Amino acid sequence: MQPAFRMLGRIRVDTDGAGPSEVSGIKARSLLAALLVQANRVVGIDSLMATLWEGEPPRSAVANIRTHASALRSRLPDPGALVGGSGGYELRVRPEQCDHLVFLGDATEGRAALDARDPARAAQRLSAALALWGGDFAAPGVPRLGTLAGRLAHLDEERMRVVEDLAETYLALGEPRAALRDLTALLASAPLRGRGWALRMRAHHRLGELGTVTDTFRAATAAYRSELGIAPDRELRILHASLTGQAAGQPLVSH
């Protein structure tokens, strides 16, 4: 069964089983995202106001939230799932109805399998987790305000961790090219992920591409110096040295 609520990509809802459609209106999308990331919990009115408006909310904020909630209720597979009261609103859903909850469950199972040295099972669950994403960010286009900002950032971080977990899994399966598949895009968008650089170097080493191992380390060094003004961490430098047979800390020869 496909999740009815999608937020790993653009916010969408499947109302009638015909397939998910986008929710129109920034405020409506923000409201739905705020309720989904705290599914089955009451989200207070103050929290919703901080999520829907930057700075001081308008005097009509509470009435506006009621209007948006009413419109959203009509879009839900089960209108009764959105419960409102004086304190706030709660969206009552089953975990399998929400793509982000399915993703988190698959990610947890995949990591447990990887820890248990079952890479075949890990690859299955981690691949399923990534397949739920329709882009690199949760709820793109939704302003990241209030507590919603941190909760969406957490989902984004979990996606990047799963990319790295899956790369590590493919290395355990002896499939270094598969390990490289998503790492390049990940490091292009998040160039300060030391684990990602380490996995990329290990994958090239498995392929016998020692020159590319050094090229990868050079790219990591350039990213760290550009973004932070520092060299990569000691672990990454030691890994590069061990993979290339070079003494740790020895200057790289420029090409």
C-alpha positions as a Markdown table, in Angstrom:
| # | Residue | x | y | z |
|---|---|---|---|---|
| 1 | Met | 0.0 | 0.0 | 0.0 |
| 2 | Gln | 1.3 | 3.4 | -1.0 |
| 3 | Pro | 1.4 | 6.1 | 1.7 |
| 4 | Ala | -1.6 | 8.6 | 1.4 |
| 5 | Phe | 0.5 | 11.5 | 2.8 |
| 6 | Arg | 3.7 | 12.5 | 1.0 |
| 7 | Met | 6.2 | 15.0 | 2.3 |
| 8 | Leu | 9.5 | 13.5 | 1.2 |
| 9 | Gly | 9.4 | 15.8 | -1.8 |
| 10 | Arg | 6.5 | 18.1 | -2.5 |
| 11 | Ile | 3.5 | 17.9 | -0.1 |
| 12 | Arg | 0.9 | 15.7 | -1.6 |
| 13 | Val | -2.2 | 13.8 | -0.5 |
| 14 | Asp | -4.1 | 10.9 | -2.0 |
| 15 | Thr | -7.7 | 11.6 | -1.3 |
| 16 | Asp | -9.5 | 9.0 | -3.3 |
| 17 | Gly | -7.0 | 6.3 | -4.1 |
| 18 | Ala | -6.4 | 7.7 | -7.6 |
| 19 | Gly | -2.9 | 8.9 | -6.7 |
| 20 | Pro | -1.4 | 11.8 | -4.7 |
| 21 | Ser | -2.0 | 15.4 | -5.8 |
| 22 | Glu | -0.3 | 18.5 | -4.5 |
| 23 | Val | -1.8 | 20.6 | -1.8 |
| 24 | Ser | -2.4 | 24.2 | -3.0 |
| 25 | Gly | -1.5 | 27.2 | -1.0 |
| 26 | Ile | 1.7 | 27.8 | 1.1 |
| 27 | Lys | -0.2 | 28.1 | 4.4 |
| 28 | Ala | -2.1 | 24.9 | 3.7 |
| 29 | Arg | 1.1 | 23.0 | 2.9 |
| 30 | Ser | 2.8 | 24.4 | 6.0 |
| 31 | Leu | -0.1 | 23.4 | 8.2 |
| 32 | Leu | -0.2 | 19.9 | 6.8 |
| 33 | Ala | 3.6 | 19.5 | 7.2 |
| 34 | Ala | 3.5 | 20.7 | 10.8 |
| 35 | Leu | 0.7 | 18.2 | 11.6 |
| 36 | Leu | 2.5 | 15.3 | 9.7 |
| 37 | Val | 5.8 | 15.7 | 11.4 |
| 38 | Gln | 4.0 | 15.5 | 14.8 |
| 39 | Ala | 1.4 | 13.0 | 13.7 |
| 40 | Asn | -0.9 | 11.7 | 16.4 |
| 41 | Arg | 0.0 | 14.5 | 18.7 |
| 42 | Val | -1.8 | 17.8 | 19.4 |
| 43 | Val | 0.1 | 20.7 | 17.8 |
| 44 | Gly | -0.6 | 23.8 | 19.8 |
| 45 | Ile | -2.0 | 26.9 | 18.3 |
| 46 | Asp | 1.0 | 29.0 | 19.3 |
| 47 | Ser | 3.3 | 26.4 | 17.6 |
| 48 | Leu | 1.2 | 26.6 | 14.4 |
| 49 | Met | 1.2 | 30.4 | 14.4 |
| 50 | Ala | 5.0 | 30.3 | 14.6 |
| 51 | Thr | 5.1 | 27.9 | 11.7 |
| 52 | Leu | 2.7 | 29.7 | 9.5 |
| 53 | Trp | 3.9 | 33.3 | 10.0 |
| 54 | Glu | 7.4 | 34.7 | 10.3 |
| 55 | Gly | 7.5 | 37.4 | 13.0 |
| 56 | Glu | 4.3 | 38.7 | 14.6 |
| 57 | Pro | 1.3 | 36.8 | 13.3 |
| 58 | Pro | -1.8 | 38.8 | 12.3 |
| 59 | Arg | -4.7 | 39.3 | 14.7 |
| 60 | Ser | -6.7 | 37.0 | 12.5 |
| 61 | Ala | -4.2 | 34.2 | 12.8 |
| 62 | Val | -6.4 | 31.8 | 14.9 |
| 63 | Ala | -9.3 | 32.4 | 12.6 |
| 64 | Asn | -7.0 | 31.9 | 9.6 |
| 65 | Ile | -5.7 | 28.6 | 11.0 |
| 66 | Arg | -9.3 | 27.4 | 11.4 |
| 67 | Thr | -10.0 | 28.3 | 7.8 |
| 68 | His | -6.9 | 26.5 | 6.5 |
| 69 | Ala | -7.7 | 23.5 | 8.8 |
| 70 | Ser | -11.3 | 23.3 | 7.4 |
| 71 | Ala | -10.0 | 23.4 | 3.8 |
| 72 | Leu | -7.4 | 20.8 | 4.6 |
| 73 | Arg | -9.9 | 18.5 | 6.2 |
| 74 | Ser | -11.9 | 18.3 | 3.0 |
| 75 | Arg | -8.7 | 17.1 | 1.2 |
| 76 | Leu | -8.0 | 14.2 | 3.6 |
| 77 | Pro | -8.8 | 10.5 | 2.8 |
| 78 | Asp | -10.6 | 10.5 | 6.2 |
| 79 | Pro | -11.8 | 14.1 | 7.1 |
| 80 | Gly | -12.3 | 12.9 | 10.7 |
| 81 | Ala | -8.6 | 12.3 | 11.0 |
| 82 | Leu | -8.0 | 16.0 | 11.6 |
| 83 | Val | -9.2 | 16.8 | 15.1 |
| 84 | Gly | -9.3 | 20.3 | 16.4 |
| 85 | Gly | -9.9 | 21.9 | 19.8 |
| 86 | Ser | -9.2 | 25.0 | 21.7 |
| 87 | Gly | -5.6 | 23.9 | 22.3 |
| 88 | Gly | -4.6 | 23.0 | 18.8 |
| 89 | Tyr | -5.0 | 20.3 | 16.1 |
| 90 | Glu | -4.1 | 16.7 | 15.8 |
| 91 | Leu | -3.8 | 14.6 | 12.7 |
| 92 | Arg | -4.6 | 11.0 | 13.5 |
| 93 | Val | -3.0 | 8.6 | 11.0 |
| 94 | Arg | -1.4 | 5.1 | 10.9 |
| 95 | Pro | 2.4 | 5.1 | 10.3 |
| 96 | Glu | 2.0 | 3.3 | 7.0 |
| 97 | Gln | -0.1 | 6.2 | 5.7 |
| 98 | Cys | 2.8 | 8.7 | 5.9 |
| 99 | Asp | 5.9 | 8.4 | 3.7 |
| 100 | His | 8.2 | 10.0 | 6.3 |
| 101 | Leu | 7.2 | 7.5 | 9.0 |
| 102 | Val | 7.6 | 4.6 | 6.6 |
| 103 | Phe | 11.0 | 6.0 | 5.6 |
| 104 | Leu | 12.1 | 6.3 | 9.3 |
| 105 | Gly | 11.0 | 2.7 | 10.0 |
| 106 | Asp | 12.8 | 1.3 | 6.9 |
| 107 | Ala | 16.0 | 3.3 | 7.8 |
| 108 | Thr | 15.9 | 1.9 | 11.4 |
| 109 | Glu | 15.5 | -1.7 | 10.1 |
| 110 | Gly | 18.2 | -1.2 | 7.5 |
| 111 | Arg | 20.7 | 0.1 | 10.0 |
| 112 | Ala | 19.9 | -2.8 | 12.4 |
| 113 | Ala | 20.5 | -5.3 | 9.6 |
| 114 | Leu | 23.8 | -3.6 | 8.8 |
| 115 | Asp | 24.9 | -3.7 | 12.4 |
| 116 | Ala | 23.9 | -7.4 | 12.5 |
| 117 | Arg | 26.1 | -8.1 | 9.5 |
| 118 | Asp | 23.2 | -8.8 | 7.2 |
| 119 | Pro | 24.1 | -6.5 | 4.2 |
| 120 | Ala | 21.5 | -8.1 | 1.9 |
| 121 | Arg | 18.7 | -7.3 | 4.2 |
| 122 | Ala | 20.2 | -3.9 | 4.9 |
| 123 | Ala | 20.4 | -3.1 | 1.2 |
| 124 | Gln | 16.7 | -4.0 | 0.8 |
| 125 | Arg | 15.4 | -1.8 | 3.6 |
| 126 | Leu | 17.7 | 1.1 | 2.9 |
| 127 | Ser | 16.9 | 1.1 | -0.8 |
| 128 | Ala | 13.2 | 1.0 | 0.0 |
| 129 | Ala | 13.7 | 4.0 | 2.4 |
| 130 | Leu | 15.5 | 6.1 | -0.3 |
| 131 | Ala | 12.9 | 5.2 | -2.9 |
| 132 | Leu | 10.3 | 7.1 | -0.9 |
| 133 | Trp | 12.0 | 10.4 | -1.6 |
| 134 | Gly | 11.0 | 12.6 | -4.5 |
| 135 | Gly | 13.9 | 15.0 | -4.1 |
| 136 | Asp | 16.7 | 15.9 | -1.8 |
| 137 | Phe | 14.6 | 17.8 | 0.7 |
| 138 | Ala | 11.5 | 17.2 | 2.7 |
| 139 | Ala | 8.6 | 19.5 | 1.9 |
| 140 | Pro | 10.4 | 21.8 | -0.6 |
| 141 | Gly | 8.7 | 25.2 | -0.9 |
| 142 | Val | 7.4 | 25.1 | 2.6 |
| 143 | Pro | 8.9 | 27.9 | 4.7 |
| 144 | Arg | 11.0 | 26.5 | 7.5 |
| 145 | Leu | 9.7 | 28.4 | 10.4 |
| 146 | Gly | 9.1 | 27.6 | 14.1 |
| 147 | Thr | 9.6 | 24.0 | 15.2 |
| 148 | Leu | 8.9 | 22.8 | 11.7 |
| 149 | Ala | 12.4 | 24.0 | 10.6 |
| 150 | Gly | 14.2 | 21.6 | 12.9 |
| 151 | Arg | 11.9 | 18.6 | 12.1 |
| 152 | Leu | 12.3 | 19.0 | 8.4 |
| 153 | Ala | 16.0 | 19.4 | 8.8 |
| 154 | His | 16.1 | 16.2 | 10.7 |
| 155 | Leu | 14.4 | 14.3 | 7.9 |
| 156 | Asp | 16.9 | 15.8 | 5.4 |
| 157 | Glu | 19.8 | 14.6 | 7.7 |
| 158 | Glu | 18.3 | 11.2 | 7.9 |
| 159 | Arg | 18.1 | 10.9 | 4.1 |
| 160 | Met | 21.8 | 11.8 | 3.9 |
| 161 | Arg | 22.7 | 9.2 | 6.6 |
| 162 | Val | 20.7 | 6.5 | 4.7 |
| 163 | Val | 22.7 | 7.4 | 1.5 |
| 164 | Glu | 25.9 | 6.8 | 3.4 |
| 165 | Asp | 24.5 | 3.7 | 5.1 |
| 166 | Leu | 23.5 | 2.2 | 1.8 |
| 167 | Ala | 27.0 | 3.0 | 0.3 |
| 168 | Glu | 28.6 | 1.2 | 3.3 |
| 169 | Thr | 26.2 | -1.7 | 2.7 |
| 170 | Tyr | 27.2 | -2.0 | -0.9 |
| 171 | Leu | 30.8 | -2.1 | 0.1 |
| 172 | Ala | 30.1 | -4.9 | 2.4 |
| 173 | Leu | 28.4 | -6.7 | -0.5 |
| 174 | Gly | 31.4 | -6.2 | -2.7 |
| 175 | Glu | 29.7 | -3.7 | -5.0 |
| 176 | Pro | 31.8 | -0.5 | -4.9 |
| 177 | Arg | 30.3 | 1.0 | -8.1 |
| 178 | Ala | 26.8 | 0.8 | -6.5 |
| 179 | Ala | 28.3 | 2.4 | -3.4 |
| 180 | Leu | 29.4 | 5.4 | -5.6 |
| 181 | Arg | 26.1 | 5.8 | -7.2 |
| 182 | Asp | 24.5 | 8.2 | -4.8 |
| 183 | Leu | 27.6 | 9.5 | -3.0 |
| 184 | Thr | 28.6 | 11.9 | -5.8 |
| 185 | Ala | 25.3 | 13.7 | -5.7 |
| 186 | Leu | 25.3 | 13.7 | -1.9 |
| 187 | Leu | 28.7 | 15.3 | -1.6 |
| 188 | Ala | 27.9 | 17.8 | -4.3 |
| 189 | Ser | 25.1 | 19.1 | -2.2 |
| 190 | Ala | 26.6 | 18.5 | 1.3 |
| 191 | Pro | 30.4 | 18.8 | 0.8 |
| 192 | Leu | 31.3 | 18.6 | 4.6 |
| 193 | Arg | 30.2 | 15.0 | 5.2 |
| 194 | Gly | 33.4 | 13.3 | 6.3 |
| 195 | Arg | 31.8 | 9.9 | 6.3 |
| 196 | Gly | 30.6 | 10.4 | 2.7 |
| 197 | Trp | 34.1 | 11.3 | 1.5 |
| 198 | Ala | 35.6 | 8.3 | 3.4 |
| 199 | Leu | 33.1 | 5.9 | 1.7 |
| 200 | Arg | 33.9 | 7.4 | -1.7 |
| 201 | Met | 37.6 | 6.9 | -1.2 |
| 202 | Arg | 37.1 | 3.3 | 0.0 |
| 203 | Ala | 34.9 | 2.6 | -3.0 |
| 204 | His | 37.5 | 3.8 | -5.5 |
| 205 | His | 40.2 | 1.9 | -3.6 |
| 206 | Arg | 38.1 | -1.3 | -4.0 |
| 207 | Leu | 38.0 | -0.6 | -7.7 |
| 208 | Gly | 41.8 | -0.2 | -7.8 |
| 209 | Glu | 41.5 | 3.5 | -8.7 |
| 210 | Leu | 44.3 | 4.8 | -6.4 |
| 211 | Gly | 44.6 | 8.0 | -8.4 |
| 212 | Thr | 40.9 | 8.7 | -7.9 |
| 213 | Val | 41.3 | 8.0 | -4.2 |
| 214 | Thr | 43.7 | 10.9 | -4.0 |
| 215 | Asp | 41.6 | 13.0 | -6.3 |
| 216 | Thr | 38.7 | 12.4 | -3.9 |
| 217 | Phe | 40.8 | 13.4 | -1.0 |
| 218 | Arg | 41.9 | 16.6 | -2.8 |
| 219 | Ala | 38.2 | 17.4 | -3.5 |
| 220 | Ala | 37.4 | 16.9 | 0.2 |
| 221 | Thr | 40.3 | 19.1 | 1.3 |
| 222 | Ala | 39.2 | 21.9 | -1.1 |
| 223 | Ala | 35.6 | 21.7 | 0.2 |
| 224 | Tyr | 36.7 | 21.9 | 3.8 |
| 225 | Arg | 39.1 | 24.8 | 3.2 |
| 226 | Ser | 36.4 | 26.7 | 1.1 |
| 227 | Glu | 33.6 | 26.2 | 3.6 |
| 228 | Leu | 35.4 | 26.2 | 6.9 |
| 229 | Gly | 38.9 | 27.4 | 6.3 |
| 230 | Ile | 40.4 | 24.2 | 7.8 |
| 231 | Ala | 41.7 | 20.8 | 6.6 |
| 232 | Pro | 39.6 | 17.6 | 6.7 |
| 233 | Asp | 39.5 | 15.8 | 10.1 |
| 234 | Arg | 42.3 | 13.6 | 11.2 |
| 235 | Glu | 40.4 | 10.4 | 10.5 |
| 236 | Leu | 39.9 | 11.3 | 6.8 |
| 237 | Arg | 43.6 | 12.1 | 6.4 |
| 238 | Ile | 44.6 | 8.8 | 8.0 |
| 239 | Leu | 42.3 | 6.9 | 5.8 |
| 240 | His | 43.7 | 8.5 | 2.7 |
| 241 | Ala | 47.2 | 7.7 | 3.8 |
| 242 | Ser | 46.3 | 4.1 | 4.6 |
| 243 | Leu | 44.6 | 3.5 | 1.2 |
| 244 | Thr | 47.4 | 5.1 | -0.8 |
| 245 | Gly | 50.4 | 3.9 | 1.2 |
| 246 | Gln | 51.3 | 7.5 | 1.9 |
| 247 | Ala | 52.5 | 8.7 | 5.3 |
| 248 | Ala | 49.8 | 10.6 | 7.1 |
| 249 | Gly | 50.3 | 14.3 | 6.9 |
| 250 | Gln | 52.7 | 14.1 | 3.9 |
| 251 | Pro | 51.9 | 17.0 | 1.5 |
| 252 | Leu | 50.2 | 16.0 | -1.7 |
| 253 | Val | 52.0 | 16.6 | -4.9 |
| 254 | Ser | 50.1 | 19.0 | -7.1 |
| 255 | His | 49.3 | 17.9 | -10.6 |
